[in-house]
Amino acid sequence: MRINLKIISIILAVLILAAVTKSQPSGSDPNIRDTVSIQSLTTFSTSAGFVPVNFYNDQPLAGIELTISYSSLDIMIDSFSYIGGRLEGYSLKGADQISANTLTIYTYALAEGLVPNGSGLLGNLYFSFIPNISPQDVTIDTMTITISDREFSSAFSDANANAFSPVIVPGVLSIASGSCCLGDRGNINGSPDDALDISDLVFLVEFMFQEGASPPCMAEANINGSVDEQVDISDLVYMVNFMFADGPPPPSCP
């Protein structure tokens, strides 16, 4: 009998999903506690904001689910990006908004193998703001919520599909008035001379592909001035074209 690998993958995914989404995680977390850490950052009311989510695990994982909420209805989640994170190469992953201020993020390890021990970026939460938003601190944390008899919570699943609860470190998105972007875009590393040079290019590459530090002003890193204010590969291409191929200069800050 020929084995259908796609069907097997679906069955495994269902088993992992059932384990990760139990009401009461029953698995154990030996040694150092696995951790999810939501970073705290400052952005400006004229810019979009983002918050990195990192995680640590000292045992291989078969699945991850995080249900994230935030404390203000003045901000909206635009997207969750796995680009540059430890789970970028996993095929069965996603992020679904399940209420006005709640997002569930999930990844299940199938053909790629278990998520190995390690620490680093899980992904980035990208936010937009209502017009004329007032300065405020927005707490970003996890929660448990039941919608249509389906419980959404935060749990890791070990190699035997036993779910357990990681330590959660909440973060804060501080929204200040004004804009951090000055003059033309491109001062990605926040140098005092406000110049765009090779050090900014290196900073952007390390941020996007090597888990480097986040740009102090994301609007400066939005080199091509895209309306969604997200920093992605198109900004890197734009910067390289400008610096080495006589491409157009970065547009002015908003």
C-alpha positions, 0 to 999 in steps of 0.5 A: 500500500502506498503511503500518502505523505500529505495525509500523514502530515495532516494527521500529525498536524491535527494531533499536535494542534490537539495537544497544544490547544488543550485547556490545561497543558499537562506536559512538563518543562524540565531544566530551564523554563522555556520563555516567550519574551515580548520586547518593549519599544518606543515609536512615534504617533506619525509612524507605524510601530512594530514589536519583536517577539522572541522565544527560548527553548531548551528542548525540541518543540513540535508546536507553538501557539501564542495568543497575544492581546494588547491594551489599547483599541487605538492601535491595530495589528497590520500583520505578524511576520516570521521573516528573519525569525527561527521559524521562517522556514517552517511551512505550517504556520500562521497568525489569525486575528480572533478579536478586536485586540487579540491575535493567535500565532501558531507553528507546527513542525512537520517535514522540517523536523522539530524546532531545535533548542535555541533562542532568537526571534519568533517574529515581528508584530506590526501595528498601525494607529488611528489618526491623531493618536494620543501618546500612550503606553500599550501593554502587549501580553498573552491571554486565554480566550474561548471563541465558539467553544475553541480555546485559544491560549499560549503553549509549547508542545514537546517532541511527544506532543505534550503541551506545557506553558512557557514563561511569558515576559510581556512588553510595552509599545510606547507611542510618543508624539511627533516623528523620529524620522528627520530629513531624508530617510536612511539613517537606519543606525541612528548616527548623530550626523544623520548620514546614510552610509555603508554602516546603515546598509550593514545595520539593515542586513544584520537586522533583517537576516542575522537577528541584529538590533532593531533600527531605533527609528523604523521610519528611517529604515522604510527607505522606499517610503512605502505607505504601509511603513513596513521594513522589508526586502524592497527597502534593502533593494532600494538602498543598494540601488541608490548606493551602488547603481545610481538609483533614486535617493530615499524620499523625505521623512513624513 
